[in-house]
Amino acid sequence: MFAPGQVLRSTGEYAPDAARVPVRPLLSIVVVCGFAQGAVMGFHDGRALQALFSGLKVPLLLLGSTAVCLPSLYVLHLCLGLHRDFAAACRATFVVQAVAALFLAACAPLIAFAYLSSDHYPFATFVNGVAYLGAALTAQQALARHYRPLIVANPQHRIVLGCWLLLYVMVAIQLAWTMRPFVGWPAVEPALFRSEAWGNAYVHLIDALRKLFRS
Amino acid sequence: MTTTSSNAGSGLWRFVQRIDALLRQVAGGGGEVTEAVPTTRQLLGIGIACGATYGLAMGLHAASMRGWPGVAQMLSAALKVPCLFLLTIAVTYPSFYVLSVVRGGASDARQLLQAQLVGTALATALLASLGPITVFFTLSTESHGFMVLLNAAFFAVAAVLGLRAVWTRGKAALGAGPGAGSRGLGLLRAWFVIAVAVGAQSAWILRPLVGRPGDGFVLFESRESNALAGFLEILGDMVR
């Protein structure tokens, strides 16, 4: 059942103390809402093909980052003797993805309005950046809501939460870098991935900082 | 063909389940030390299997070389990671045992070895679970320096977790003796510094673990400098 209100408020079957993890509805929300926001993000300059590519890439970005980090989340629980709470941690993880996807989908009309009001490419990337920042902050609130009872029961969950956030953000940034373009430079043909080597987001960041301090 | 691959798949799954069950025994229910601990052989098995798994992920960076040199470099990394942990235990275990006895702690050599092996099993299990992240970064980056630093960070996290388990069990072992107290625990802290230094230097001796794709197959690099100097050099190259 599609119940965005319950997901956003973490109530009903999406509550931290619910009996089971509703994986399928949460994944459906991530795929549908992620596609919707991605499609709007890629529609800058009216490019339908880029809209399709970006629509496919946003759910992949959200779910791919989780899939790569999930084994380490499980072993962290195991190593700290918290494996009985792994189902609750999984629920928190999937609800957070769904909350982020819902927030992004809610921003889609705003992004479309921004595209209609200006064809400036840096403005388009800025608007999308703000939407993703907002999604991250909203997701953070949902994560705190789900982890609060776990931390009260066992403060070691704080360690897991810190490690999980660090790993997830690190992987998500690199995956987003690898999967670019999302908005798509108007002068370049729409593409699923950039034609040049994938590269590393952090190496580019260090290079950029080095140039900044040298100039 | 399909039956063979499905048999191999279910065999691998059973093996993973076995390791999972053993790790649950090791970790207990709430971080406390449990009575039912896997045998020394089982702990060694976990350490070798999980260490080799992470070694394969780590050596993948060198496997972008064509032909056998890349595969050989990857397989050598799979052998070297368990060796790194075993070498660290071999070098640090005698001092762990002697210091605990001298300070009046429990003189059960087996219990102390068990503590080190539990730490190694947990550290290598965490490393193996970080394998998908290492593979993902390996496939999406060409920077050798970045991969070395990423692996160093993962080893550092695994070491903290492993030493935490040694601390829990070592504390129990030291606390059992008549003369043990805050003095004994201070000793354990000092031993941790030694264990970290030996682990880092073991990795330095066994390098290359990540391997440079352009260098061909290299089993061991020349014996020069040390782990800290090497780490600072790579860091310097990254920001220079």
Chai-1 contact restraints between the chains, C-beta under 6 A:
chainA,res_idxA,chainB,res_idxB,connection_type,confidence,min_distance_angstrom,max_distance_angstrom,comment,restraint_id
A,V68,B,P132,contact,1.0,0.0,6.0,A-B,restraint_1
A,V68,B,I133,contact,1.0,0.0,6.0,A-B,restraint_2
A,V68,B,F136,contact,1.0,0.0,6.0,A-B,restraint_3
A,P71,B,S129,contact,1.0,0.0,6.0,A-B,restraint_4
A,P71,B,P132,contact,1.0,0.0,6.0,A-B,restraint_5
A,S72,B,S129,contact,1.0,0.0,6.0,A-B,restraint_6
A,S72,B,L130,contact,1.0,0.0,6.0,A-B,restraint_7
A,V75,B,A125,contact,1.0,0.0,6.0,A-B,restraint_8
A,V75,B,L126,contact,1.0,0.0,6.0,A-B,restraint_9
A,V75,B,S129,contact,1.0,0.0,6.0,A-B,restraint_10
A,L78,B,L23,contact,1.0,0.0,6.0,A-B,restraint_11
A,L78,B,A27,contact,1.0,0.0,6.0,A-B,restraint_12
A,C79,B,A27,contact,1.0,0.0,6.0,A-B,restraint_13
A,C79,B,L122,contact,1.0,0.0,6.0,A-B,restraint_14
A,C79,B,L126,contact,1.0,0.0,6.0,A-B,restraint_15
A,C79,B,L161,contact,1.0,0.0,6.0,A-B,restraint_16
A,L80,B,G31,contact,1.0,0.0,6.0,A-B,restraint_17
A,G81,B,A27,contact,1.0,0.0,6.0,A-B,restraint_18
A,G81,B,G28,contact,1.0,0.0,6.0,A-B,restraint_19
A,G81,B,G29,contact,1.0,0.0,6.0,A-B,restraint_20
A,G81,B,G30,contact,1.0,0.0,6.0,A-B,restraint_21
A,G81,B,G31,contact,1.0,0.0,6.0,A-B,restraint_22
A,Q156,B,G31,contact,1.0,0.0,6.0,A-B,restraint_23
A,V171,B,I133,contact,1.0,0.0,6.0,A-B,restraint_24
A,T178,B,S140,contact,1.0,0.0,6.0,A-B,restraint_25
A,W198,B,S140,contact,1.0,0.0,6.0,A-B,restraint_26
A,N200,B,T141,contact,1.0,0.0,6.0,A-B,restraint_27
A,N200,B,S143,contact,1.0,0.0,6.0,A-B,restraint_28
A,N200,B,F146,contact,1.0,0.0,6.0,A-B,restraint_29
A,V203,B,S143,contact,1.0,0.0,6.0,A-B,restraint_30
A,V203,B,F146,contact,1.0,0.0,6.0,A-B,restraint_31
A,I206,B,M238,contact,1.0,0.0,6.0,A-B,restraint_32
